[in-house]
Amino acid sequence: MAQQPPQPPLQEESVDRIRDIIFGPKMRDYEQRFEAMVRDLGRLQGELDRLGEQLAAKDAAQAKQLQAARQEARQADGELRGELKAEAARLAGQLSEQQTAQSTAVQAVRQELGQVNESLQASLKAEIAQLGSALEEQDRSEKDALQALRQELRAADTGLRDELRAVVQRLTEDKTDRSTLGELFIELGSHIKGGGSLNDLLQGLDLPS
C-alpha cells in the first residue's frame, strides 16, 4: 500500500490566513491595547519607583531630622538638668546663707535682750532699793513728825489745862455768874474747835493768859 505524501505548507498558510482574516483585527487591537497597557504599567512602575525614591529620601530626611531633634532634645534636657542643678545648688547655698544670717541675727537679738534684761533688772533693783530707802526715810520722818506732834499736843493740852484752871480761878475770884461762865465755855469750845488758840481767846476777854 503506497504511503500518502505529506500535505503541502499551503494548507497551513491557508489556515493562518483564515485565522488572520477572522481574528487578525481583534488580535492587533488586543496587541495594541496590551502594548499600551505594558507602556502604562512601565510608566506607572517608573512613577512608583520615583515616588518610592522620594518617599525613601523623605523618610531618610525625616529620620535625620528626628535624630537631630532627639539629639537636640537630649542636649536641651541635659542643659536644663544642669541649669536646674546649678539653680538648686545656688538656692540651697542662698538658703543656707539666709539661715546662717538669721541664726546669727537671732543670737545677737537674744544677747541684746539678755543685756537689756540684765540692765533693766539692775535698774529696777536700784530703783526698788532707792524707793525702799526713801520709804524708810519718809517713815522715819513721819514717825518723828508724829512724835513731835504728840509732844506738841501734850504740851498744848498741859498749857490748855493750866489756862483753863487759871480762867476758872479768875472767874471764881471775880464771882462771875453761871450764865456768863456757860457762855464763856461755849465760846471757848467753839473757838478751839474752829482751830483758834487759847491765848487769842483770853486776850479777847482781857484775861491774863
Backbone hydrogen bonds, N-H to C=O, Kabsch-Sander energy under -0.5 kcal/mol:
donor,donor_aa,acceptor,acceptor_aa,energy
11,Q,8,P,-1.5
12,E,8,P,-0.5
13,E,9,P,-2.4
14,S,10,L,-2.0
15,V,11,Q,-2.0
16,D,12,E,-2.5
17,R,13,E,-2.7
18,I,14,S,-2.9
19,R,15,V,-3.0
20,D,16,D,-2.9
21,I,17,R,-2.9
22,I,18,I,-2.8
23,F,19,R,-3.6
24,G,20,D,-1.8
27,M,23,F,-2.8
28,R,24,G,-2.8
29,D,25,P,-2.5
30,Y,26,K,-3.4
31,E,27,M,-3.5
32,Q,28,R,-2.9
33,R,29,D,-3.1
34,F,30,Y,-3.2
35,E,31,E,-3.1
36,A,32,Q,-2.9
37,M,33,R,-3.1
38,V,34,F,-3.1
39,R,35,E,-3.0
40,D,36,A,-3.1
41,L,37,M,-3.5
42,G,38,V,-2.8
43,R,39,R,-3.1
44,L,40,D,-3.7
45,Q,41,L,-3.1
46,G,42,G,-2.6
47,E,43,R,-2.8
48,L,44,L,-3.5
49,D,45,Q,-3.1
50,R,46,G,-3.0
51,L,47,E,-3.5
52,G,48,L,-3.0
53,E,49,D,-2.7
54,Q,50,R,-2.8
55,L,51,L,-3.3
56,A,52,G,-2.9
57,A,53,E,-3.1
58,K,54,Q,-3.4
59,D,55,L,-3.4
60,A,56,A,-2.8
61,A,57,A,-3.0
62,Q,58,K,-3.6
63,A,59,D,-2.9
64,K,60,A,-2.7
65,Q,61,A,-3.2
66,L,62,Q,-3.4
67,Q,63,A,-2.7
68,A,64,K,-3.1
69,A,65,Q,-3.2
70,R,66,L,-2.8
71,Q,67,Q,-2.7
72,E,68,A,-3.2
73,A,69,A,-3.1
74,R,70,R,-3.1
75,Q,71,Q,-3.1
76,A,72,E,-3.6
77,D,73,A,-3.1
78,G,74,R,-2.9
79,E,75,Q,-3.1
80,L,76,A,-3.3
81,R,77,D,-2.9
82,G,78,G,-2.7
83,E,79,E,-3.0
84,L,80,L,-3.1
85,K,81,R,-2.8
86,A,82,G,-2.8
87,E,83,E,-3.2
88,A,84,L,-3.0
89,A,85,K,-2.8
90,R,86,A,-2.8
91,L,87,E,-3.1
92,A,88,A,-2.7
93,G,89,A,-2.6
94,Q,90,R,-2.9
95,L,91,L,-3.1
96,S,92,A,-2.6
97,E,93,G,-2.6
98,Q,94,Q,-2.8
99,Q,95,L,-2.9
100,T,96,S,-2.6
101,A,97,E,-3.1
102,Q,98,Q,-3.2
103,S,99,Q,-2.8
104,T,100,T,-2.8
105,A,101,A,-2.9
106,V,102,Q,-3.1
107,Q,103,S,-2.5
108,A,104,T,-2.7
109,V,105,A,-2.8
110,R,106,V,-2.7
111,Q,107,Q,-2.6
112,E,108,A,-2.8
113,L,109,V,-3.1
114,G,110,R,-2.7
115,Q,111,Q,-2.6
116,V,112,E,-2.9
117,N,113,L,-3.0
118,E,114,G,-2.7
119,S,115,Q,-2.8
120,L,116,V,-3.1
121,Q,117,N,-2.9
122,A,118,E,-2.7
123,S,119,S,-3.0
124,L,120,L,-3.3
125,K,121,Q,-2.9
126,A,122,A,-2.6
127,E,123,S,-3.0
128,I,124,L,-3.0
129,A,125,K,-2.8
130,Q,126,A,-2.9
131,L,127,E,-3.3
132,G,128,I,-2.9
133,S,129,A,-2.5
134,A,130,Q,-2.9
135,L,131,L,-3.0
136,E,132,G,-2.8
137,E,133,S,-3.0
138,Q,134,A,-3.0
139,D,135,L,-3.0
140,R,136,E,-2.7
141,S,137,E,-2.9
142,E,138,Q,-3.3
143,K,139,D,-2.7
144,D,140,R,-3.0
145,A,141,S,-3.3
146,L,142,E,-3.3
147,Q,143,K,-2.8
148,A,144,D,-2.8
149,L,145,A,-3.0
150,R,146,L,-2.7
151,Q,147,Q,-2.4
152,E,148,A,-3.0
153,L,149,L,-3.1
154,R,150,R,-2.9
155,A,151,Q,-2.9
156,A,152,E,-3.5
157,D,153,L,-3.2
158,T,154,R,-2.8
159,G,155,A,-2.9
160,L,156,A,-3.2
161,R,157,D,-2.7
162,D,158,T,-2.5
163,E,159,G,-3.0
164,L,160,L,-3.3
165,R,161,R,-2.7
166,A,162,D,-2.4
167,V,163,E,-3.0
168,V,164,L,-3.0
169,Q,165,R,-2.8
170,R,166,A,-2.9
171,L,167,V,-3.7
172,T,168,V,-2.7
173,E,169,Q,-2.5
174,D,170,R,-2.6
175,K,171,L,-0.6
175,K,172,T,-0.6
176,T,171,L,-2.0
181,L,177,D,-2.2
182,G,178,R,-2.7
183,E,179,S,-2.4
184,L,180,T,-2.3
185,F,181,L,-2.2
186,I,182,G,-2.4
187,E,183,E,-2.7
188,L,184,L,-2.6
189,G,185,F,-2.8
190,S,186,I,-2.5
191,H,187,E,-2.6
192,I,188,L,-2.3
193,K,189,G,-2.6
194,G,190,S,-2.1
195,G,192,I,-1.4
196,G,191,H,-2.7
201,L,197,S,-1.4
202,L,198,L,-2.6
203,Q,199,N,-2.7
204,G,200,D,-2.0
205,L,201,L,-1.3
206,D,203,Q,-0.9
207,L,202,L,-2.9
